[in-house]
Amino acid sequence: MLLNIMQKKDSQKGVSLIIVFLIMTIIIAVVLSISTVLFDEVKIVSGIGNSVFSFYAVDTGIEKTLYFDRRAFGQDSTRGLCNICDSCNDPSVDPEHYCNNCTLTELAPGGCDASCGNCQVKYDSPFADDNYQITARTPSTDPDFNMDIKGFYKNVTRNLQIR
């Protein structure tokens, strides 16, 4: 009888190890699932911050285009959009407001005339750690111009159209 009791005790020695292993597996699974959710939340929050920077790049592009539009001819003259490339392509003239790859194209034959109608100007410019791209148009039938602006910051892009 004593021998039977001792044999039963010896056969149950590894049960506690198996139970501890199962509990640890469950704890690890819970911790990993929580850390995955938290990691995704951190990525979302950092994306929101980058989105704000790219929006500020868009706003900077709008202000820069309006600045060049007014600066080319002055406040009381005809629009200066057709001359933006002249005033922003030369970093020695105004290194703070320099723009890259500025191109002026006609939207229709005879465009970019004295009234600066039927013109399109495109340029990009640095902003913080990234840049923005501007496309501004002056249709011949509209006294105002339209802008398409894209702001980039750390793989986040924001677009804005002004009509």
Backbone hydrogen bonds, N-H to C=O, Kabsch-Sander energy under -0.5 kcal/mol:
donor,donor_aa,acceptor,acceptor_aa,energy
5,I,1,M,-1.9
6,M,2,L,-1.9
7,Q,3,L,-1.9
8,K,4,N,-2.1
9,K,5,I,-1.9
10,D,6,M,-2.0
11,S,7,Q,-1.6
12,Q,8,K,-0.6
12,Q,9,K,-1.0
13,K,10,D,-1.0
15,V,12,Q,-0.7
18,I,14,G,-1.7
19,I,15,V,-2.3
20,V,16,S,-2.4
21,F,17,L,-2.2
22,L,18,I,-2.2
23,I,19,I,-2.3
24,M,20,V,-2.5
25,T,21,F,-2.0
26,I,22,L,-2.1
27,I,23,I,-2.3
28,I,24,M,-2.5
29,A,25,T,-2.2
30,V,26,I,-2.1
31,V,27,I,-2.5
32,L,28,I,-2.6
33,S,29,A,-2.0
34,I,30,V,-2.2
35,S,31,V,-2.5
36,T,32,L,-1.9
37,V,33,S,-1.8
38,L,34,I,-2.4
39,F,35,S,-2.4
40,D,36,T,-2.0
41,E,37,V,-1.9
42,V,38,L,-2.2
43,K,39,F,-1.9
44,I,40,D,-1.9
45,V,41,E,-2.4
46,S,42,V,-2.3
47,G,43,K,-2.0
48,I,44,I,-1.8
49,G,45,V,-1.7
50,N,46,S,-2.1
51,S,47,G,-2.1
52,V,48,I,-1.9
53,F,49,G,-1.8
54,S,50,N,-2.3
55,F,51,S,-2.1
56,Y,52,V,-2.2
57,A,53,F,-1.8
58,V,54,S,-1.7
59,D,55,F,-2.4
60,T,56,Y,-2.5
61,G,57,A,-2.1
62,I,58,V,-2.0
63,E,59,D,-2.3
64,K,60,T,-2.5
65,T,61,G,-2.2
66,L,62,I,-2.4
67,Y,63,E,-2.3
68,F,64,K,-2.6
69,D,65,T,-2.5
70,R,66,L,-2.1
71,R,67,Y,-2.5
72,A,68,F,-2.0
73,F,69,D,-0.6
74,G,70,R,-2.1
77,S,74,G,-0.9
80,G,69,D,-0.9
83,N,80,G,-1.7
84,I,81,L,-1.4
87,S,83,N,-1.7
88,C,84,I,-2.1
89,N,85,C,-1.5
93,V,90,D,-0.9
94,D,90,D,-1.4
97,H,94,D,-1.2
98,Y,95,P,-0.8
99,C,88,C,-2.4
100,N,124,D,-3.7
103,T,122,K,-2.6
105,T,120,Q,-2.8
107,L,118,N,-3.1
108,A,118,N,-0.7
111,G,108,A,-2.0
112,C,117,G,-2.9
113,D,117,G,-0.7
116,C,113,D,-1.6
118,N,138,T,-2.2
119,C,138,T,-1.1
120,Q,105,T,-2.1
121,V,136,A,-2.7
122,K,103,T,-2.4
123,Y,134,I,-1.9
124,D,100,N,-2.3
125,S,132,Y,-2.1
127,F,130,D,-3.7
130,D,127,F,-3.0
132,Y,125,S,-2.0
133,Q,150,K,-2.6
134,I,123,Y,-3.3
135,T,148,D,-1.9
136,A,121,V,-2.7
137,R,146,N,-2.9
138,T,119,C,-2.4
142,D,139,P,-0.8
146,N,137,R,-2.3
147,M,162,I,-2.2
148,D,135,T,-2.9
149,I,160,L,-3.0
150,K,133,Q,-2.3
151,G,158,R,-3.1
152,F,131,N,-2.8
153,Y,156,V,-2.2
156,V,153,Y,-1.2
158,R,151,G,-2.3
160,L,149,I,-2.4
162,I,147,M,-3.0
163,R,161,Q,-0.5
